[in-house]
Amino acid sequence: MQNVIVGTSGHVDHGKTCLIKALTGIDTDRLKEEQKRGITIELGFANLPNDEGLHIGIIDVPGHEKFVKNMLAGIGGIDLVLLVVGLDEGVMPQTVEHFEILKMLHIRQGIIVFTKADLVDDDWAELVEEDVSELVKGSFLENADRIRVSAFTGLNIDKLKQMILDKVRGVGMRRSEPELFRLPIDRVFTMEGFGTVVTGTLLEGSCAVGDEVMVYPEERILKIRGVQSHGEKEEAAYAGQRTAINLANVKKEELERGQVLAAPGTLTNSLFLDAKVTLFSTTERQLRNGDRVHFNYGSAQTIAKAVLLDQDQIGAGESAYVQFRFDAPLAVKRTDRFIIRFYSPVETFGGGVILDASPGKHKRHQEELIESLRIRETGSDSEVLELVLNEESIRFPSVHHLASKMNWTDKETGELLETLKKQKKALSLNDGSFFHKKFWDRVTEKTTELLTAFHKENPIASGMEKEEVKSRLLESFYLTDPKKGDVLLNELLKRGVITAAGSAVALAGFSAQYSDAHSDMRETILQAYLKAGVEAPATDDVMAQFKDKKQAKQVLNDLFREGILVKLNPGAYLHKTHYDKAMELLRNHFASHETMSLAEYRDLLGTSRKYVLLILDHLDQQKITKLNGDVRVLLKQV
């Protein structure tokens, strides 16, 4: 079923609330203070009855200047606006302010409703209409339908109803995928027997009884225990509906207007926002770099510092790229619209669109940054995703992460990523993450640079230790998660950038080159360990006979990697031939004995306690044997 939100807009006391009562039969002035003062302070809601099966909710927003922030909370989610102008007064300050806000929030459809037609003559009414024509010239309301009505006499009320129905039939369906669910909270209250209830306009997505949702920016998981829409209990609610949600296990005092309910993990808290800002053409204010402003988004208002990224100041009708900086985190999405109000005196003077909902802190007048913001503002979906992928590659982004950055579904994002892969602009990894080709080129370049230098300095080494390569790559790209190093290494191997030999890696095509001197060194070391038998010589003693101890150590490591030497500990090695003989004696002993003492093994090997202990400690470390009192038992066959 199609769900549509219709909002009223206009100056105080121009008859918006009376108009809605005439259309729906509902008085939206629900607060005693509103009824007493005759003005709308908070948001009011009513349903427009119809025979076409359409869910049409009407929001009555405040017109009084002091209550503009409440008006902003309601008007952000509407599909069709009724710009209400009282014929007795005509265009007034809040008429102009509300109209500028409508343009800034990208409202696309509307009807101009002239109220109090029973109080004026035709000549006066025509003058008012001319003033309104001048106001809306060149805007989305320039060619909008117009109608004169009287809520008091009922003049043209039925005709207005039909005009609304005709308009809303052309309003497209909002996206209702559950993963897009988002509802800015504009009211919090308690209902006896139910508990805490929040209300708001369901901007996108859908929710159902039993769903888990997250409240932002607190990032707290809550559960939906009940849903109401259009005054009726429902199992689910969909985008475009005024919705009341009963939440379990949370107190009224723990929630507040301005928070957002959304699908878990779909929003990101941030202290910074990048945006395109435009000032009203009617404002007399300027926005200068460093100004503090009131920032209105969804149902919330906060204070922000405006850092102009490409200019120093802007005036009426002018635009700039701006980074807003906040004292407390907020959670919004790319393409969300907002309004800014002058800090003091509080006066609405501009607004814009969010280009990046979670950027880093920027320096001003950076050409590369300005170009990236231009792409975010005017680029195609593919261009924007490619930009975001390139920037996010350092985080090893998943499809879901990129979808939340783009304000898309996982399915849409995955499909466009596949297109970028076919264009050789994106790569998918085994862990489900994605890289931009440019980032992968940087990884390849860094790895090649790292190993080229290593091979040049260590020509006889078969390669650099894997752990060292991972550590250096993590350091180069400011990564702290060791698992990311494994992902990079596996991808480098998979794509043939490097090869692995045991615990070492080398550039593809590299092979250690032994000179005659290195070959002689290798033979000398081999003979030293062959002659030593099971009496493992100290590594330092073997190395002492060589002038170039670094090269000698590399030869030793090569012999270990090749399995010719067995490392008992960093300071002692055995030749594999002698190690195998020691293992054979061990097996033969345990074939007929349950335990073995150090003295028994010493006698079998025919050596001293010192060398036997080196071998036994190694076997204990490998969990082949275990010391049990003064004897050892065999843990596994060798």
Stockholm file with secondary structure:
# STOCKHOLM 1.0

chainA/1-638         MQNVIVGTSGHVDHGKTCLIKALTGIDTDRLKEEQKRGITIELGFANLPNDEGLHIGIIDVPGHEKFVKNMLAGIGGIDLVLLVVGLDEGVMPQTVEHFEILKMLHIRQGIIVFTKADLVDDDWAELVEEDVSELVKGSFLENADRIRVSAFTGLNIDKLKQMILDKVRGVGMRRSEPELFRLPIDRVFTMEGFGTVVTGTLLEGSCAVGDEVMVYPEERILKIRGVQSHGEKEEAAYAGQRTAINLANVKKEELERGQVLAAPGTLTNSLFLDAKVTLFSTTERQLRNGDRVHFNYGSAQTIAKAVLLDQDQIGAGESAYVQFRFDAPLAVKRTDRFIIRFYSPVETFGGGVILDASPGKHKRHQEELIESLRIRETGSDSEVLELVLNEESIRFPSVHHLASKMNWTDKETGELLETLKKQKKALSLNDGSFFHKKFWDRVTEKTTELLTAFHKENPIASGMEKEEVKSRLLESFYLTDPKKGDVLLNELLKRGVITAAGSAVALAGFSAQYSDAHSDMRETILQAYLKAGVEAPATDDVMAQFKDKKQAKQVLNDLFREGILVKLNPGAYLHKTHYDKAMELLRNHFASHETMSLAEYRDLLGTSRKYVLLILDHLDQQKITKLNGDVRVLLKQV
#=GR chainA/1-638 SS CCEEEEEEEECTTSSHHHHHHHHHSCCCCCSHHHHHHTSCCSCEEEECCCSSCCEEEEEECCCSGGGHHHHHHHHTTCSEEEEEEETTTCSCHHHHHHHHHHHHTTCCCEEEEEECGGGSCHHHHHHHHHHHHHHHTTSTTTTCEEEECCTTTCTTHHHHHHHHHHHHTTSCCCCCCGGGCEEECCEEEEETTTEEEEEEECCBSEEETTCEEEEETTTEEEEEEEEEETTEEESEEETTCEEEEEEESCCGGGCCTTCEEESTTSCCCEEEEEEEEEECTTCCCCEETTCEEEEEETTEEEEEEEEESSCSEECTTCEEEEEEEEEEEECCCTTCEEEEEETTTTEEEEEEEEEESSCCCCCSSCHHHHHHHHHHHHSCHHHHHHHHHHHHGGGCCBHHHHHHHHTCCHHHHHHHHHHHHHTTSEEECTTSBEEEHHHHHHHHHHHHHHHHHHHHHCTTSSCEEHHHHHHHHHHHTTCCCHHHHHHHHHHHHHTTSEEEETTEEEETTCCCCCCHHHHHHHHHHHHHHHHHTTSCCBHHHHHTTCSCHHHHHHHHHHHHHTTSEEEEETTEEEEHHHHHHHHHHHHHHHTTCSCEEHHHHHHHHTSCHHHHHHHHHHHHHTTSEEEETTEEEECSCC
#=GC SS_cons         CCEEEEEEEECTTSSHHHHHHHHHSCCCCCSHHHHHHTSCCSCEEEECCCSSCCEEEEEECCCSGGGHHHHHHHHTTCSEEEEEEETTTCSCHHHHHHHHHHHHTTCCCEEEEEECGGGSCHHHHHHHHHHHHHHHTTSTTTTCEEEECCTTTCTTHHHHHHHHHHHHTTSCCCCCCGGGCEEECCEEEEETTTEEEEEEECCBSEEETTCEEEEETTTEEEEEEEEEETTEEESEEETTCEEEEEEESCCGGGCCTTCEEESTTSCCCEEEEEEEEEECTTCCCCEETTCEEEEEETTEEEEEEEEESSCSEECTTCEEEEEEEEEEEECCCTTCEEEEEETTTTEEEEEEEEEESSCCCCCSSCHHHHHHHHHHHHSCHHHHHHHHHHHHGGGCCBHHHHHHHHTCCHHHHHHHHHHHHHTTSEEECTTSBEEEHHHHHHHHHHHHHHHHHHHHHCTTSSCEEHHHHHHHHHHHTTCCCHHHHHHHHHHHHHTTSEEEETTEEEETTCCCCCCHHHHHHHHHHHHHHHHHTTSCCBHHHHHTTCSCHHHHHHHHHHHHHTTSEEEEETTEEEEHHHHHHHHHHHHHHHTTCSCEEHHHHHHHHTSCHHHHHHHHHHHHHTTSEEEETTEEEECSCC
//
